[in-house]
Amino acid sequence: AWLGAALGVLACASPLPAQTPVPSWLEQIRVPPIINADAPAEPVIVAIVDDAFDLSDPNLAPFLWRNPREPNRDGRDSDGNGHIDDLHGWDVSDNDRDTSPPAAREAEFFHGLRLATIVTRMAAAAYGDSAPDRIRIMPVKAASDWDSPVYVRQGFEGIAYALDAGADLILTSWSTPQLTLEQEDLLERATRAGVLVVAAAGNLPQALPQYPAAHPDTLAAGLSGMSDRSDAVGSWGQHLDLLAPGSRLRFPSTGPTVDSGSSYAAAMVAGAVALVLATRKNVTAAEARACVVSSAAPHGVQPGDEFVGKLGAGELDVAAALACPLLFQPDSGPVALNRTRGALRLDKQQRGPKRWTLRMEGDLAGIRFRRLQRADDESEGTVRFGDDSRDATEWLGEFALADLPREFFIPGTTAIVELDGGRRLDSGALLQFEAETFDFSTRYCSGQQEVTSPGRISDGSGDAPYAAATACKWLITAPEGQRIRIRFSDFDTEPRVDIVWFFHGDHTNGEVMARFSGTDIPPELTTWAHQTLMWFVSDGSRQGQGWTAQIEFIGSETPGAPDSPED
């Protein structure tokens, strides 16, 4: 009922088989059970680049993509793509057509099949028996049969194969800490080709950019539950676009029965994009992305929370994404938005200028706009960017609609966008907006400071709590032959978690002289020589009020190395 009015739903598709338990996450992300929509001329092809796939699994077999340019397995490269008999995908790691797990290692190579199962269960829940006519899975194996442990090493080669083979959507539930120029070019090539890459943000509980998720052209998915810490916590950050469930999911196949990870959240987001593409005629990948992001349900982050601007648009809501008011509801005058991430449709305006006012709460650097989809070359109109600190005629930027820049940044928490039209406003232009956050880990201190004279030093936070996830250093150097005395006057850190370390010498690989943590004033410390490296490290939760210390340089006597004071 909750989607019927929006899409004209009728009871025309078969439900999932009665003997198949419906996973709770299907209800949690609101996958509609029945959709009355014309099947696309060709199924949406979802390439999954991962470890391996059991092609005989009943959740995957009906949905298997078949290469239309390879008529059969005849030992020839019929389509001339350099891959012999790639009828149902390719193993880019072992350079063969077999994307299945190696013999007797099915319990290790299970990840790719589980991702495929999530996408196909979403399709079956939405379309019933007609689901394989709408969505197909292209298996791309990117972990070698000989890997131990199993590791997706050729992921970007898998993306390249999927692009060349005609995928509409690519799922990458793996990561690397950085990109080469060739890998960055590959992701940008996918965008130019109109292919969306959906990626898992990672599972480490910190603001840690991982790729391909952190690339701006990629749709990055993280784990639900981070805003209230009620569920498993994965990675977060400025690059995150959307949250979805991925914790304690149950799987009937080989491998662990219960599993968690942002991998599964990314699979749900990819499934949602595929449903939009398969349901809404003539929607582009950029438009499907905008539908999924702009229709997300609020995630409950409050303005003063450390996660403001770092958990994307909110929680995945498939029904809302399919309804997609952004694209399929008429304009209704000026729009006020208070989301930290979303999209604007720069076309189909009413008479006179169309204006959007964005107001965000929290400690933010500003609002960044990114062009998701260009207007066509014949589009007319002018786009203006401004804020509320000046007269409406004093714009920060003004551009022809057809020449909209790739990015535009407005400092502060309020932005105004105005579209003033010409004769052709059905341009298809899309503009993503997102709150740009500060790096709070460096808010009060950062890097390494050099201290060469006596005096007072502190964590820098003053009356406020110190920053989360900080790691600051002070290299304190007295004249040769002297030593350093440190006396704390204030000390309040999370006990045994947030720690002030003192190392003998100028590196953290030197011998530890002392480590202090907690709420008691530490004992006075005298160094063993004329130099010490002081290192303050905090985690992402529970910040104290910090510390203040007085530094003195004292006489030249040379003591032995005492035992390190304990916490």
C-alpha positions in Angstrom: 0.0 0.0 0.0 2.8 2.4 0.8 4.0 2.4 -2.8 0.8 1.8 -4.7 -0.3 5.4 -5.0 3.1 6.5 -6.3 3.6 3.8 -8.9 0.2 2.5 -9.8 0.9 -0.9 -8.3 -1.3 -3.9 -9.1 -1.2 -7.5 -8.0 0.4 -8.7 -11.2 3.7 -10.3 -10.1 4.2 -13.5 -8.3 5.6 -13.3 -4.8 8.7 -15.2 -3.6 8.1 -18.9 -3.3 6.3 -19.8 -0.1 9.1 -22.1 1.1 11.7 -19.3 0.9 12.0 -17.3 4.1 11.7 -13.6 3.4 14.8 -11.9 5.0 14.0 -9.1 7.5 16.3 -6.7 5.7 13.9 -6.7 2.7 11.3 -5.1 4.9 13.9 -2.9 6.6 14.9 -1.2 3.3 11.3 -1.3 2.1 11.5 -3.3 -1.1 8.0 -3.1 -2.5 6.6 -6.6 -3.1 4.7 -5.9 -6.3 5.5 -3.4 -9.1 3.3 -2.9 -12.1 5.7 -1.5 -14.7 6.7 -2.4 -18.2 9.7 -4.6 -18.5 12.7 -2.8 -20.0 13.7 -3.7 -23.6 16.9 -5.3 -22.2 17.5 -6.4 -18.6 19.6 -4.2 -16.4 23.1 -5.9 -16.2 24.6 -5.8 -12.7 28.3 -6.8 -12.8 29.6 -8.0 -9.5 33.4 -8.0 -9.2 34.3 -10.3 -6.3 35.8 -13.6 -5.3 33.7 -16.3 -6.9 30.2 -17.4 -7.8 28.4 -20.8 -7.7 26.6 -20.5 -11.0 24.3 -23.4 -10.1 22.9 -21.8 -7.0 19.1 -21.4 -7.3 19.4 -17.7 -6.2 21.8 -16.9 -9.1 21.2 -19.4 -11.9 17.9 -17.8 -13.3 19.6 -14.4 -13.3 22.9 -15.3 -15.0 23.9 -12.8 -17.7 24.7 -14.4 -21.0 27.1 -12.7 -23.4 25.1 -12.1 -26.5 28.2 -11.9 -28.6 29.4 -15.4 -27.6 26.9 -17.9 -29.2 28.2 -20.9 -27.4 31.4 -22.4 -25.9 33.3 -23.5 -28.9 36.8 -22.7 -27.9 36.9 -19.5 -29.9 36.9 -15.8 -29.0 33.7 -15.1 -31.0 33.3 -11.5 -29.9 37.0 -10.6 -30.3 37.4 -9.2 -26.8 40.4 -11.3 -25.9 38.5 -13.7 -23.7 37.6 -17.2 -25.1 34.1 -18.4 -24.3 33.2 -15.8 -21.7 29.6 -16.8 -21.9 28.7 -16.0 -18.3 31.4 -13.6 -17.2 35.2 -14.0 -16.7 37.9 -14.8 -14.2 40.3 -11.9 -14.5 42.6 -13.3 -11.9 43.2 -16.7 -13.5 42.4 -15.5 -17.0 39.8 -18.2 -17.8 36.0 -18.5 -18.1 35.5 -20.3 -14.8 34.1 -17.9 -12.2 33.2 -20.7 -9.8 35.0 -21.4 -6.5 37.9 -23.8 -6.8 37.2 -27.4 -5.9 36.9 -28.1 -2.2 37.2 -24.4 -1.3 33.6 -23.4 -1.5 33.6 -22.5 2.2 36.3 -19.9 1.5 35.0 -18.4 -1.8 31.5 -17.5 -0.8 31.4 -13.7 -0.8 30.5 -13.0 -4.4 27.6 -15.4 -4.3 26.2 -13.7 -1.2 26.3 -10.3 -2.9 24.5 -11.7 -5.9 21.9 -13.3 -3.7 21.1 -10.0 -2.1 20.5 -8.3 -5.5 18.5 -11.2 -6.8 16.4 -11.5 -3.7 15.5 -7.8 -4.0 14.6 -8.3 -7.7 12.5 -11.4 -6.9 10.7 -9.6 -4.1 9.8 -6.7 -6.4 9.0 -8.5 -9.7 8.3 -12.1 -8.8 8.7 -14.6 -11.6 9.4 -11.8 -14.1 12.5 -10.7 -12.2 15.1 -12.4 -14.5 13.5 -10.4 -17.4 14.5 -7.2 -15.7 17.8 -7.8 -13.9 20.8 -10.0 -14.8 24.0 -10.7 -12.9 27.4 -10.6 -14.6 29.9 -12.6 -12.5 33.4 -11.2 -12.6 35.9 -13.3 -10.5 38.8 -11.2 -9.3 40.4 -13.5 -6.7 42.7 -16.3 -7.8 42.0 -19.9 -7.2 45.4 -20.1 -5.5 44.9 -17.2 -3.1 45.1 -18.1 0.6 43.6 -16.3 2.3 41.1 -15.3 -0.4 41.7 -11.7 -1.5 40.3 -9.6 -4.4 43.5 -8.5 -6.0 42.4 -7.8 -9.6 39.3 -5.7 -8.7 40.1 -2.9 -11.2 40.8 -5.4 -13.9 37.4 -6.8 -13.2 35.8 -3.3 -13.5 37.5 -2.9 -16.9 36.1 -6.2 -18.1 32.6 -5.3 -16.9 32.7 -2.0 -18.7 33.8 -3.6 -21.9 31.3 -6.4 -21.6 28.3 -4.0 -21.4 27.5 -3.8 -17.7 25.0 -1.0 -16.6 26.0 -1.1 -13.0 29.1 -2.4 -11.2 29.2 -3.6 -7.6 32.6 -3.5 -5.8 32.6 -4.7 -2.2 36.3 -4.5 -1.6 38.8 -1.7 -1.1 42.3 -0.3 -1.4 43.8 2.7 0.5 44.7 4.6 -2.7 44.3 4.8 -6.4 46.8 4.8 -9.2 46.3 7.2 -12.1 45.2 4.3 -14.3 42.6 3.2 -11.7 41.3 6.8 -11.4 41.0 7.0 -15.2 39.1 3.8 -15.2 36.5 5.0 -12.7 36.1 8.3 -14.7 35.7 6.2 -17.9 32.8 4.4 -16.3 31.1 7.7 -15.5 31.6 8.9 -19.1 30.1 5.7 -20.3 27.0 6.2 -18.1 27.9 3.2 -15.8 27.6 3.6 -12.0 30.0 2.0 -9.7 28.6 1.1 -6.2 31.3 0.5 -3.6 31.5 -0.6 0.1 32.9 2.1 2.4 34.7 -0.4 4.6 34.4 -2.0 8.0 37.1 -0.3 10.1 35.4 2.0 12.8 36.9 5.2 11.7 36.8 8.0 9.2 38.9 6.2 6.7 38.7 6.9 2.9 39.0 3.7 1.0 38.8 3.2 -2.8 36.9 2.9 -5.1 34.3 4.1 -2.5 36.0 7.4 -1.8 36.2 8.4 -5.5 33.6 11.2 -6.1 32.1 9.4 -9.1 31.4 6.3 -7.0 28.2 5.7 -4.9 29.6 4.7 -1.5 27.6 2.6 0.9 28.2 2.2 4.6 26.6 0.3 7.5 23.3 1.3 9.2 23.4 1.9 12.9 26.4 4.2 13.2 24.4 7.2 14.2 23.2 5.6 17.5 25.9 2.9 17.8 23.2 0.3 18.1 24.6 -1.9 15.3 28.0 -2.9 13.9 30.0 0.1 13.1 31.9 0.5 9.8 33.9 3.3 8.2 32.4 6.7 7.7 33.5 10.0 6.3 32.9 12.8 3.9 32.8 10.4 0.9 29.9 8.3 2.3 26.7 8.6 0.3 24.2 6.2 1.9 23.6 3.7 4.7 22.1 0.3 4.5 21.8 -2.8 6.7 24.7 -5.2 6.7 25.0 -6.5 10.2 24.3 -10.1 11.4 22.7 -11.2 8.1 21.9 -14.9 7.8 22.9 -16.9 4.8 22.0 -20.5 4.0 25.0 -21.2 1.8 28.6 -22.1 2.5 30.8 -19.9 4.7 29.7 -18.4 8.0 26.0 -18.7 8.6 25.8 -15.2 10.1 28.0 -12.5 8.5 28.3 -8.7 8.6 30.0 -6.0 6.6 29.5 -2.9 4.4 29.9 -5.3 1.5 26.3 -6.4 2.0 25.1 -2.8 2.5 26.7 -2.0 -0.9 24.9 -4.9 -2.5 21.5 -3.6 -1.2 22.3 -0.1 -2.6 23.3 -1.6 -5.9 20.1 -3.6 -5.9 18.1 -0.4 -5.3 19.8 1.4 -8.2 19.1 -1.7 -10.4 15.4 -1.6 -9.4 15.1 2.1 -10.4 16.8 1.4 -13.7 14.6 -1.6 -14.4 11.3 0.1 -13.4 11.6 3.7 -14.6 11.9 4.0 -18.4 14.8 6.0 -19.8 16.3 6.8 -16.5 20.1 7.2 -16.6 22.5 5.9 -14.1 23.1 9.4 -12.7 19.4 9.9 -12.3 19.0 6.5 -10.6 21.8 7.5 -8.2 20.1 10.8 -7.5 16.8 9.0 -6.8 18.4 6.6 -4.3 20.4 9.3 -2.5 17.7 12.1 -2.4 15.0 9.7 -1.2 17.0 8.3 1.8 15.3 8.2 5.2 16.9 10.4 7.9 19.6 8.7 10.0 19.1 10.5 13.3 22.3 12.4 13.4 21.9 15.5 15.5 23.7 18.9 14.6 26.3 18.5 17.4 27.1 14.9 16.7 30.6 13.9 15.5 29.0 12.2 12.5 27.4 15.3 11.0 28.0 15.3 7.3 29.9 11.9 7.5 27.1 9.4 7.1 25.7 10.4 3.7 22.1 11.2 3.0 20.6 8.7 5.3 19.2 5.2 5.3 18.3 3.3 2.1 14.6 3.4 1.3 13.9 1.5 -1.9 10.2 2.4 -2.1 11.0 6.1 -1.9 13.7 5.7 -4.4 11.3 4.1 -6.9 8.8 6.9 -6.3 11.6 9.5 -6.7 9.8 12.8 -6.2 13.0 14.5 -7.5 12.3 13.3 -11.0 8.7 12.3 -11.1 6.8 15.0 -9.2 6.1 18.4 -10.7 7.9 21.5 -9.4 6.0 23.4 -6.8 7.7 26.7 -6.3 10.7 27.6 -4.1 12.2 24.6 -2.2 13.8 24.7 1.3 16.1 21.7 2.1 17.8 20.8 5.3 19.4 17.6 4.3 23.2 17.2 4.4 23.2 15.4 1.1 20.9 15.2 -1.9 20.3 16.4 -5.5 18.7 19.2 -7.4 17.0 18.8 -10.8 17.8 21.8 -12.9 15.0 21.6 -15.4 11.2 21.6 -15.8 10.8 24.9 -13.8 7.7 26.9 -13.4 7.4 30.5 -14.8 10.0 32.8 -13.4 13.2 31.8 -11.6 13.3 28.5 -9.6 15.1 28.8 -6.2 16.4 26.3 -3.7 17.5 27.3 -0.2 19.7 24.8 1.6 20.1 25.3 5.4 22.3 22.8 7.3 23.0 22.6 11.0 26.3 21.6 12.6 29.9 22.5 12.6 30.5 22.5 8.8 33.1 24.0 6.5 30.5 24.7 3.8 28.3 23.1 1.1 29.8 21.6 -2.0 27.9 21.1 -5.3 28.9 18.5 -7.8 27.5 18.1 -11.3 26.1 14.6 -11.6 24.7 15.0 -15.1 25.3 17.7 -17.7 22.6 19.7 -19.4 22.4 19.1 -23.2 24.2 21.6 -25.3 21.0 23.3 -26.5 19.7 23.9 -23.0 19.2 27.6 -22.1 19.1 29.1 -18.7 21.4 30.5 -16.0 22.4 29.0 -12.7 23.4 31.2 -9.8 25.0 30.3 -6.5 24.8 32.5 -3.4 24.5 32.5 0.4 22.4 34.6 2.8 25.1 37.0 3.9 24.6 39.4 1.0 22.0 41.0 -1.1 20.3 38.6 -3.5 21.8 40.4 -6.5 25.4 39.6 -5.3 25.9 36.1 -6.4 29.0 34.1 -5.6 28.9 32.4 -9.0 26.8 32.6 -12.2 27.0 30.1 -15.1 25.1 29.2 -18.2 23.2 26.0 -17.6 25.0 24.2 -20.4 28.4 25.2 -19.0 27.8 24.3 -15.3 31.2 23.6 -13.6 32.0 20.2 -12.3 32.1 21.6 -8.7 31.2 24.7 -6.8 31.8 25.4 -3.1 30.0 27.8 -0.8 31.4 28.4 2.7 29.0 28.2 5.7 25.8 26.4 6.4 23.4 28.2 4.0 23.4 28.1 0.2 21.0 29.5 -2.4 20.7 28.1 -5.9 18.6 29.8 -8.6 17.7 28.7 -12.1 16.6 31.4 -14.4 15.3 29.9 -17.6 15.4 30.4 -21.3 13.2 28.6 -23.9 14.5 25.1 -23.3 14.5 24.0 -19.6 14.0 20.2 -20.0 17.8 19.8 -19.8 18.2 16.7 -17.7 20.9 18.5 -15.6 21.5 17.2 -12.1 23.4 18.8 -9.3 24.4 16.9 -6.1 24.9 18.9 -2.9 26.7 17.7 0.2 27.8 19.1 3.6 31.6 19.5 3.7 33.0 18.7 7.1 36.0 19.8 8.9 38.7 17.3 9.8 38.0 17.5 13.5 40.9 15.3 14.4 43.1 18.3 13.6 40.9 20.9 15.2 43.1 21.7 18.2 46.4 20.2 17.3 47.9 18.5 14.3 51.2 17.1 13.0 54.3 17.6 15.1 55.3 20.8 16.9 58.8 21.8 17.8 59.3 23.0 21.4 62.8 24.5 22.1 62.2 26.7 25.1 60.6 26.3 28.5 56.9 27.1 28.9 53.4 25.9 28.9 52.0 23.4 26.4 48.5 21.8 26.1 46.3 19.7 23.8 44.9 23.0 22.5 41.2 22.5 23.2 40.9 25.0 26.0 37.6 24.7 27.8 36.2 22.3 25.2 36.8 18.6 25.1 39.7 17.5 22.9 39.1 16.2 19.4 38.2 12.6 18.5 40.7 10.5 16.6 43.6 12.9 17.1 47.3 12.1 17.0 49.5 15.1 17.8 53.2 15.2 18.6 55.5 17.6 20.4 59.2 17.2 20.0 60.7 18.9 23.0 64.4 19.7 22.8 66.5 21.2 25.6 70.1 22.4 25.1 72.7 19.6 24.9 73.6 18.4 28.4 70.3 19.4 29.9 67.2 17.5 30.6 63.5 18.2 30.5 61.1 18.3 33.5 57.3 18.0 32.7 54.7 18.9 35.3 51.0 18.5 34.5 48.5 21.0 36.1 45.4 19.6 34.4 44.8 16.1 33.1 41.5 14.5 31.9 41.5 11.7 29.3 39.5 8.6 28.7 41.3 6.1 31.0 43.5 3.5 29.2 42.2 4.6 25.8 43.3 8.2 25.2 47.0 8.3 26.1 49.9 10.8 26.4 53.1 9.0 25.5 56.7 10.1 26.2 59.5 8.5 24.0 63.2 8.7 24.6 64.6 10.6 21.6 62.8 12.0 18.6 60.9 9.0 17.2 58.0 6.9 18.4 60.2 3.8 17.9 62.4 5.1 20.8 62.1 3.5 24.3 58.9 4.5 26.2 59.7 6.6 29.2 56.1 7.1 30.4 52.5 6.8 29.4 49.7 8.7 31.1 45.9 8.2 30.9 42.9 8.8 33.1 41.7 11.7 35.3 44.5 11.9 38.0 47.4 14.4 37.6 50.4 12.3 36.5 53.6 12.3 38.5 56.3 14.7 37.5 58.5 13.3 34.7 62.2 14.1 34.1 63.6 12.9 30.8 66.7 10.7 30.5 68.4 13.1 28.1 67.9 16.5 26.3 65.1 15.4 24.0 61.7 13.6 24.2 58.9 13.0 21.7 55.5 13.6 23.4 52.6 11.9 21.5 48.9 12.4 22.4 46.5 9.9 20.8 42.7 9.7 21.2 40.1 7.3 19.7 36.7 8.2 18.2 34.5 8.1 21.3 34.5 9.7 24.8 36.6 12.8 24.8 37.9 14.3 28.1 38.8 17.9 28.9 42.4 17.5 27.9 45.7 18.4 29.6 48.1 21.2 30.4 51.8 20.8 31.2 54.7 23.1 32.2 58.0 22.4 30.5 61.3 23.2 32.3 64.9 22.7 31.3 67.1 21.6 34.2 70.8 20.8 35.0 73.2 18.6 33.3 73.4 15.6 35.6 72.6 12.3 33.7 70.4 9.8 35.5 70.0 6.2 34.6 66.8 5.1 32.8 64.1 4.7 35.5 61.1 2.3 35.2 58.3 3.8 33.1 55.5 5.2 35.2 52.3 3.2 34.7 48.9 4.6 33.9 
